[in-house]
Amino acid sequence: MSPMYNPAHPGEVLQEWLEGISVTEAARKLGVTRAALSRILHGHA
């Protein structure tokens, strides 16, 4: 049996993309609430 692949959580990928931008600014540019983006970035969504 081959080993299971454990992909990165989308929040991890977004954190790398948004490096240097505040959560508030990124949420505004993406058109989502700061709370929603924060939950995604911290792996709670």
mmCIF file as Biopython writes it, N, C-alpha, C and O atoms, coordinates in Angstrom:
data_model
#
loop_
_atom_site.group_PDB
_atom_site.id
_atom_site.type_symbol
_atom_site.label_atom_id
_atom_site.label_alt_id
_atom_site.label_comp_id
_atom_site.label_asym_id
_atom_site.label_entity_id
_atom_site.label_seq_id
_atom_site.pdbx_PDB_ins_code
_atom_site.Cartn_x
_atom_site.Cartn_y
_atom_site.Cartn_z
_atom_site.occupancy
_atom_site.B_iso_or_equiv
_atom_site.auth_seq_id
_atom_site.auth_asym_id
_atom_site.pdbx_PDB_model_num
ATOM 1   N N  . MET A ? 1  ? 0.854   -1.174 0.000  1.0 0.0 1  A 1 
ATOM 2   C CA . MET A ? 1  ? 0.000   0.000  0.000  1.0 0.0 1  A 1 
ATOM 3   C C  . MET A ? 1  ? 0.902   1.240  0.000  1.0 0.0 1  A 1 
ATOM 4   O O  . MET A ? 1  ? 1.893   1.291  0.728  1.0 0.0 1  A 1 
ATOM 5   N N  . SER A ? 2  ? 0.557   2.226  -0.811 1.0 0.0 2  A 1 
ATOM 6   C CA . SER A ? 2  ? 1.358   3.445  -0.865 1.0 0.0 2  A 1 
ATOM 7   C C  . SER A ? 2  ? 1.007   4.350  0.314  1.0 0.0 2  A 1 
ATOM 8   O O  . SER A ? 2  ? -0.108  4.299  0.833  1.0 0.0 2  A 1 
ATOM 9   N N  . PRO A ? 3  ? 1.967   5.179  0.733  1.0 0.0 3  A 1 
ATOM 10  C CA . PRO A ? 3  ? 1.697   6.077  1.862  1.0 0.0 3  A 1 
ATOM 11  C C  . PRO A ? 3  ? 0.626   7.099  1.492  1.0 0.0 3  A 1 
ATOM 12  O O  . PRO A ? 3  ? 0.486   7.481  0.330  1.0 0.0 3  A 1 
ATOM 13  N N  . MET A ? 4  ? -0.123  7.531  2.498  1.0 0.0 4  A 1 
ATOM 14  C CA . MET A ? 4  ? -1.192  8.509  2.269  1.0 0.0 4  A 1 
ATOM 15  C C  . MET A ? 4  ? -0.579  9.891  2.041  1.0 0.0 4  A 1 
ATOM 16  O O  . MET A ? 4  ? 0.403   10.260 2.685  1.0 0.0 4  A 1 
ATOM 17  N N  . TYR A ? 5  ? -1.161  10.630 1.136  1.0 0.0 5  A 1 
ATOM 18  C CA . TYR A ? 5  ? -0.743  11.994 0.851  1.0 0.0 5  A 1 
ATOM 19  C C  . TYR A ? 5  ? -1.552  12.931 1.737  1.0 0.0 5  A 1 
ATOM 20  O O  . TYR A ? 5  ? -2.781  12.861 1.756  1.0 0.0 5  A 1 
ATOM 21  N N  . ASN A ? 6  ? -0.879  13.798 2.463  1.0 0.0 6  A 1 
ATOM 22  C CA . ASN A ? 6  ? -1.543  14.734 3.364  1.0 0.0 6  A 1 
ATOM 23  C C  . ASN A ? 6  ? -1.356  16.151 2.816  1.0 0.0 6  A 1 
ATOM 24  O O  . ASN A ? 6  ? -0.362  16.805 3.133  1.0 0.0 6  A 1 
ATOM 25  N N  . PRO A ? 7  ? -2.294  16.634 2.001  1.0 0.0 7  A 1 
ATOM 26  C CA . PRO A ? 7  ? -2.140  17.959 1.396  1.0 0.0 7  A 1 
ATOM 27  C C  . PRO A ? 7  ? -2.225  19.070 2.440  1.0 0.0 7  A 1 
ATOM 28  O O  . PRO A ? 7  ? -2.804  18.897 3.512  1.0 0.0 7  A 1 
ATOM 29  N N  . ALA A ? 8  ? -1.638  20.203 2.099  1.0 0.0 8  A 1 
ATOM 30  C CA . ALA A ? 8  ? -1.668  21.369 2.983  1.0 0.0 8  A 1 
ATOM 31  C C  . ALA A ? 8  ? -3.093  21.901 3.087  1.0 0.0 8  A 1 
ATOM 32  O O  . ALA A ? 8  ? -3.868  21.823 2.134  1.0 0.0 8  A 1 
ATOM 33  N N  . HIS A ? 9  ? -3.425  22.439 4.249  1.0 0.0 9  A 1 
ATOM 34  C CA . HIS A ? 9  ? -4.714  23.109 4.432  1.0 0.0 9  A 1 
ATOM 35  C C  . HIS A ? 9  ? -4.692  24.384 3.584  1.0 0.0 9  A 1 
ATOM 36  O O  . HIS A ? 9  ? -3.652  25.037 3.497  1.0 0.0 9  A 1 
ATOM 37  N N  . PRO A ? 10 ? -5.804  24.750 2.962  1.0 0.0 10 A 1 
ATOM 38  C CA . PRO A ? 10 ? -5.835  25.967 2.143  1.0 0.0 10 A 1 
ATOM 39  C C  . PRO A ? 10 ? -5.345  27.210 2.889  1.0 0.0 10 A 1 
ATOM 40  O O  . PRO A ? 10 ? -4.766  28.114 2.285  1.0 0.0 10 A 1 
ATOM 41  N N  . GLY A ? 11 ? -5.578  27.251 4.196  1.0 0.0 11 A 1 
ATOM 42  C CA . GLY A ? 11 ? -5.116  28.395 4.978  1.0 0.0 11 A 1 
ATOM 43  C C  . GLY A ? 11 ? -3.607  28.525 4.984  1.0 0.0 11 A 1 
ATOM 44  O O  . GLY A ? 11 ? -3.082  29.638 4.993  1.0 0.0 11 A 1 
ATOM 45  N N  . GLU A ? 12 ? -2.898  27.399 4.978  1.0 0.0 12 A 1 
ATOM 46  C CA . GLU A ? 12 ? -1.434  27.430 4.934  1.0 0.0 12 A 1 
ATOM 47  C C  . GLU A ? 12 ? -0.958  28.035 3.619  1.0 0.0 12 A 1 
ATOM 48  O O  . GLU A ? 12 ? -0.022  28.834 3.592  1.0 0.0 12 A 1 
ATOM 49  N N  . VAL A ? 13 ? -1.610  27.646 2.537  1.0 0.0 13 A 1 
ATOM 50  C CA . VAL A ? 13 ? -1.244  28.167 1.219  1.0 0.0 13 A 1 
ATOM 51  C C  . VAL A ? 13 ? -1.536  29.666 1.158  1.0 0.0 13 A 1 
ATOM 52  O O  . VAL A ? 13 ? -0.715  30.441 0.667  1.0 0.0 13 A 1 
ATOM 53  N N  . LEU A ? 14 ? -2.698  30.070 1.652  1.0 0.0 14 A 1 
ATOM 54  C CA . LEU A ? 14 ? -3.061  31.491 1.649  1.0 0.0 14 A 1 
ATOM 55  C C  . LEU A ? 14 ? -2.105  32.315 2.496  1.0 0.0 14 A 1 
ATOM 56  O O  . LEU A ? 14 ? -1.756  33.432 2.115  1.0 0.0 14 A 1 
ATOM 57  N N  . GLN A ? 15 ? -1.676  31.789 3.633  1.0 0.0 15 A 1 
ATOM 58  C CA . GLN A ? 15 ? -0.748  32.526 4.487  1.0 0.0 15 A 1 
ATOM 59  C C  . GLN A ? 15 ? 0.528   32.857 3.732  1.0 0.0 15 A 1 
ATOM 60  O O  . GLN A ? 15 ? 1.057   33.961 3.859  1.0 0.0 15 A 1 
ATOM 61  N N  . GLU A ? 16 ? 1.022   31.914 2.952  1.0 0.0 16 A 1 
ATOM 62  C CA . GLU A ? 16 ? 2.223   32.167 2.159  1.0 0.0 16 A 1 
ATOM 63  C C  . GLU A ? 16 ? 1.952   33.234 1.103  1.0 0.0 16 A 1 
ATOM 64  O O  . GLU A ? 16 ? 2.781   34.119 0.891  1.0 0.0 16 A 1 
ATOM 65  N N  . TRP A ? 17 ? 0.806   33.161 0.444  1.0 0.0 17 A 1 
ATOM 66  C CA . TRP A ? 17 ? 0.442   34.119 -0.594 1.0 0.0 17 A 1 
ATOM 67  C C  . TRP A ? 17 ? 0.275   35.525 -0.031 1.0 0.0 17 A 1 
ATOM 68  O O  . TRP A ? 17 ? 0.620   36.509 -0.684 1.0 0.0 17 A 1 
ATOM 69  N N  . LEU A ? 18 ? -0.258  35.611 1.186  1.0 0.0 18 A 1 
ATOM 70  C CA . LEU A ? 18 ? -0.598  36.907 1.774  1.0 0.0 18 A 1 
ATOM 71  C C  . LEU A ? 18 ? 0.500   37.461 2.674  1.0 0.0 18 A 1 
ATOM 72  O O  . LEU A ? 18 ? 0.274   38.422 3.409  1.0 0.0 18 A 1 
ATOM 73  N N  . GLU A ? 19 ? 1.669   36.871 2.622  1.0 0.0 19 A 1 
ATOM 74  C CA . GLU A ? 19 ? 2.768   37.312 3.475  1.0 0.0 19 A 1 
ATOM 75  C C  . GLU A ? 19 ? 3.017   38.810 3.276  1.0 0.0 19 A 1 
ATOM 76  O O  . GLU A ? 19 ? 3.164   39.281 2.148  1.0 0.0 19 A 1 
ATOM 77  N N  . GLY A ? 20 ? 3.060   39.535 4.368  1.0 0.0 20 A 1 
ATOM 78  C CA . GLY A ? 20 ? 3.297   40.969 4.317  1.0 0.0 20 A 1 
ATOM 79  C C  . GLY A ? 20 ? 2.032   41.804 4.223  1.0 0.0 20 A 1 
ATOM 80  O O  . GLY A ? 20 ? 2.104   43.033 4.256  1.0 0.0 20 A 1 
ATOM 81  N N  . ILE A ? 21 ? 0.872   41.164 4.107  1.0 0.0 21 A 1 
ATOM 82  C CA . ILE A ? 21 ? -0.409  41.877 4.039  1.0 0.0 21 A 1 
ATOM 83  C C  . ILE A ? 21 ? -1.204  41.520 5.294  1.0 0.0 21 A 1 
ATOM 84  O O  . ILE A ? 21 ? -1.256  40.356 5.690  1.0 0.0 21 A 1 
ATOM 85  N N  . SER A ? 22 ? -1.815  42.511 5.909  1.0 0.0 22 A 1 
ATOM 86  C CA . SER A ? 22 ? -2.606  42.229 7.106  1.0 0.0 22 A 1 
ATOM 87  C C  . SER A ? 22 ? -3.857  41.432 6.742  1.0 0.0 22 A 1 
ATOM 88  O O  . SER A ? 22 ? -4.322  41.467 5.602  1.0 0.0 22 A 1 
ATOM 89  N N  . VAL A ? 23 ? -4.385  40.725 7.717  1.0 0.0 23 A 1 
ATOM 90  C CA . VAL A ? 23 ? -5.613  39.953 7.507  1.0 0.0 23 A 1 
ATOM 91  C C  . VAL A ? 23 ? -6.743  40.903 7.110  1.0 0.0 23 A 1 
ATOM 92  O O  . VAL A ? 23 ? -7.540  40.584 6.228  1.0 0.0 23 A 1 
ATOM 93  N N  . THR A ? 24 ? -6.814  42.047 7.745  1.0 0.0 24 A 1 
ATOM 94  C CA . THR A ? 24 ? -7.867  43.022 7.447  1.0 0.0 24 A 1 
ATOM 95  C C  . THR A ? 24 ? -7.787  43.495 5.999  1.0 0.0 24 A 1 
ATOM 96  O O  . THR A ? 24 ? -8.799  43.534 5.299  1.0 0.0 24 A 1 
ATOM 97  N N  . GLU A ? 25 ? -6.588  43.852 5.552  1.0 0.0 25 A 1 
ATOM 98  C CA . GLU A ? 25 ? -6.403  44.325 4.178  1.0 0.0 25 A 1 
ATOM 99  C C  . GLU A ? 25 ? -6.689  43.217 3.166  1.0 0.0 25 A 1 
ATOM 100 O O  . GLU A ? 25 ? -7.344  43.455 2.151  1.0 0.0 25 A 1 
ATOM 101 N N  . ALA A ? 26 ? -6.203  42.017 3.437  1.0 0.0 26 A 1 
ATOM 102 C CA . ALA A ? 26 ? -6.432  40.887 2.534  1.0 0.0 26 A 1 
ATOM 103 C C  . ALA A ? 26 ? -7.926  40.577 2.439  1.0 0.0 26 A 1 
ATOM 104 O O  . ALA A ? 26 ? -8.440  40.327 1.349  1.0 0.0 26 A 1 
ATOM 105 N N  . ALA A ? 27 ? -8.615  40.594 3.567  1.0 0.0 27 A 1 
ATOM 106 C CA . ALA A ? 27 ? -10.055 40.313 3.574  1.0 0.0 27 A 1 
ATOM 107 C C  . ALA A ? 27 ? -10.805 41.357 2.753  1.0 0.0 27 A 1 
ATOM 108 O O  . ALA A ? 27 ? -11.717 41.022 1.996  1.0 0.0 27 A 1 
ATOM 109 N N  . ARG A ? 28 ? -10.425 42.603 2.902  1.0 0.0 28 A 1 
ATOM 110 C CA . ARG A ? 28 ? -11.072 43.677 2.136  1.0 0.0 28 A 1 
ATOM 111 C C  . ARG A ? 28 ? -10.868 43.454 0.638  1.0 0.0 28 A 1 
ATOM 112 O O  . ARG A ? 28 ? -11.812 43.572 -0.143 1.0 0.0 28 A 1 
ATOM 113 N N  . LYS A ? 29 ? -9.642  43.132 0.241  1.0 0.0 29 A 1 
ATOM 114 C CA . LYS A ? 29 ? -9.346  42.925 -1.182 1.0 0.0 29 A 1 
ATOM 115 C C  . LYS A ? 29 ? -10.040 41.685 -1.742 1.0 0.0 29 A 1 
ATOM 116 O O  . LYS A ? 29 ? -10.415 41.657 -2.914 1.0 0.0 29 A 1 
ATOM 117 N N  . LEU A ? 30 ? -10.210 40.664 -0.908 1.0 0.0 30 A 1 
ATOM 118 C CA . LEU A ? 30 ? -10.857 39.429 -1.347 1.0 0.0 30 A 1 
ATOM 119 C C  . LEU A ? 30 ? -12.380 39.492 -1.270 1.0 0.0 30 A 1 
ATOM 120 O O  . LEU A ? 30 ? -13.070 38.637 -1.825 1.0 0.0 30 A 1 
ATOM 121 N N  . GLY A ? 31 ? -12.902 40.511 -0.577 1.0 0.0 31 A 1 
ATOM 122 C CA . GLY A ? 31 ? -14.348 40.659 -0.463 1.0 0.0 31 A 1 
ATOM 123 C C  . GLY A ? 31 ? -14.978 39.721 0.549  1.0 0.0 31 A 1 
ATOM 124 O O  . GLY A ? 31 ? -16.128 39.311 0.391  1.0 0.0 31 A 1 
ATOM 125 N N  . VAL A ? 32 ? -14.222 39.380 1.594  1.0 0.0 32 A 1 
ATOM 126 C CA . VAL A ? 32 ? -14.744 38.528 2.666  1.0 0.0 32 A 1 
ATOM 127 C C  . VAL A ? 32 ? -14.545 39.250 3.992  1.0 0.0 32 A 1 
ATOM 128 O O  . VAL A ? 32 ? -13.810 40.235 4.064  1.0 0.0 32 A 1 
ATOM 129 N N  . THR A ? 33 ? -15.198 38.761 5.036  1.0 0.0 33 A 1 
ATOM 130 C CA . THR A ? 33 ? -15.009 39.388 6.341  1.0 0.0 33 A 1 
ATOM 131 C C  . THR A ? 33 ? -13.648 39.006 6.913  1.0 0.0 33 A 1 
ATOM 132 O O  . THR A ? 33 ? -13.082 37.965 6.577  1.0 0.0 33 A 1 
ATOM 133 N N  . ARG A ? 34 ? -13.142 39.863 7.775  1.0 0.0 34 A 1 
ATOM 134 C CA . ARG A ? 34 ? -11.872 39.593 8.426  1.0 0.0 34 A 1 
ATOM 135 C C  . ARG A ? 34 ? -11.965 38.318 9.242  1.0 0.0 34 A 1 
ATOM 136 O O  . ARG A ? 34 ? -11.029 37.519 9.267  1.0 0.0 34 A 1 
ATOM 137 N N  . ALA A ? 35 ? -13.100 38.126 9.913  1.0 0.0 35 A 1 
ATOM 138 C CA . ALA A ? 35 ? -13.286 36.932 10.746 1.0 0.0 35 A 1 
ATOM 139 C C  . ALA A ? 35 ? -13.253 35.656 9.904  1.0 0.0 35 A 1 
ATOM 140 O O  . ALA A ? 35 ? -12.642 34.663 10.300 1.0 0.0 35 A 1 
ATOM 141 N N  . ALA A ? 36 ? -13.910 35.684 8.743  1.0 0.0 36 A 1 
ATOM 142 C CA . ALA A ? 36 ? -13.934 34.500 7.873  1.0 0.0 36 A 1 
ATOM 143 C C  . ALA A ? 36 ? -12.533 34.165 7.379  1.0 0.0 36 A 1 
ATOM 144 O O  . ALA A ? 36 ? -12.129 33.003 7.401  1.0 0.0 36 A 1 
ATOM 145 N N  . LEU A ? 37 ? -11.795 35.167 6.936  1.0 0.0 37 A 1 
ATOM 146 C CA . LEU A ? 37 ? -10.436 34.926 6.451  1.0 0.0 37 A 1 
ATOM 147 C C  . LEU A ? 37 ? -9.541  34.435 7.577  1.0 0.0 37 A 1 
ATOM 148 O O  . LEU A ? 37 ? -8.717  33.543 7.373  1.0 0.0 37 A 1 
ATOM 149 N N  . SER A ? 38 ? -9.693  35.004 8.753  1.0 0.0 38 A 1 
ATOM 150 C CA . SER A ? 38 ? -8.896  34.576 9.900  1.0 0.0 38 A 1 
ATOM 151 C C  . SER A ? 38 ? -9.151  33.106 10.230 1.0 0.0 38 A 1 
ATOM 152 O O  . SER A ? 38 ? -8.211  32.365 10.515 1.0 0.0 38 A 1 
ATOM 153 N N  . ARG A ? 39 ? -10.416 32.680 10.194 1.0 0.0 39 A 1 
ATOM 154 C CA . ARG A ? 39 ? -10.745 31.266 10.458 1.0 0.0 39 A 1 
ATOM 155 C C  . ARG A ? 39 ? -10.084 30.353 9.437  1.0 0.0 39 A 1 
ATOM 156 O O  . ARG A ? 39 ? -9.560  29.296 9.791  1.0 0.0 39 A 1 
ATOM 157 N N  . ILE A ? 40 ? -10.107 30.755 8.178  1.0 0.0 40 A 1 
ATOM 158 C CA . ILE A ? 40 ? -9.476  29.948 7.130  1.0 0.0 40 A 1 
ATOM 159 C C  . ILE A ? 40 ? -7.971  29.872 7.354  1.0 0.0 40 A 1 
ATOM 160 O O  . ILE A ? 40 ? -7.384  28.791 7.295  1.0 0.0 40 A 1 
ATOM 161 N N  . LEU A ? 41 ? -7.350  31.014 7.610  1.0 0.0 41 A 1 
ATOM 162 C CA . LEU A ? 41 ? -5.896  31.053 7.780  1.0 0.0 41 A 1 
ATOM 163 C C  . LEU A ? 41 ? -5.426  30.225 8.972  1.0 0.0 41 A 1 
ATOM 164 O O  . LEU A ? 41 ? -4.318  29.689 8.968  1.0 0.0 41 A 1 
ATOM 165 N N  . HIS A ? 42 ? -6.278  30.125 9.991  1.0 0.0 42 A 1 
ATOM 166 C CA . HIS A ? 42 ? -5.893  29.384 11.195 1.0 0.0 42 A 1 
ATOM 167 C C  . HIS A ? 42 ? -6.402  27.942 11.201 1.0 0.0 42 A 1 
ATOM 168 O O  . HIS A ? 42 ? -6.310  27.244 12.212 1.0 0.0 42 A 1 
ATOM 169 N N  . GLY A ? 43 ? -6.938  27.507 10.060 1.0 0.0 43 A 1 
ATOM 170 C CA . GLY A ? 43 ? -7.347  26.110 9.919  1.0 0.0 43 A 1 
ATOM 171 C C  . GLY A ? 43 ? -8.636  25.741 10.617 1.0 0.0 43 A 1 
ATOM 172 O O  . GLY A ? 43 ? -8.870  24.568 10.904 1.0 0.0 43 A 1 
ATOM 173 N N  . HIS A ? 44 ? -9.487  26.737 10.899 1.0 0.0 44 A 1 
ATOM 174 C CA . HIS A ? 44 ? -10.750 26.468 11.589 1.0 0.0 44 A 1 
ATOM 175 C C  . HIS A ? 44 ? -11.938 26.451 10.641 1.0 0.0 44 A 1 
ATOM 176 O O  . HIS A ? 44 ? -13.085 26.354 11.077 1.0 0.0 44 A 1 
ATOM 177 N N  . ALA A ? 45 ? -11.669 26.543 9.358  1.0 0.0 45 A 1 
ATOM 178 C CA . ALA A ? 45 ? -12.770 26.541 8.375  1.0 0.0 45 A 1 
ATOM 179 C C  . ALA A ? 45 ? -12.423 25.642 7.211  1.0 0.0 45 A 1 
ATOM 180 O O  . ALA A ? 45 ? -13.216 25.505 6.280  1.0 0.0 45 A 1 
#
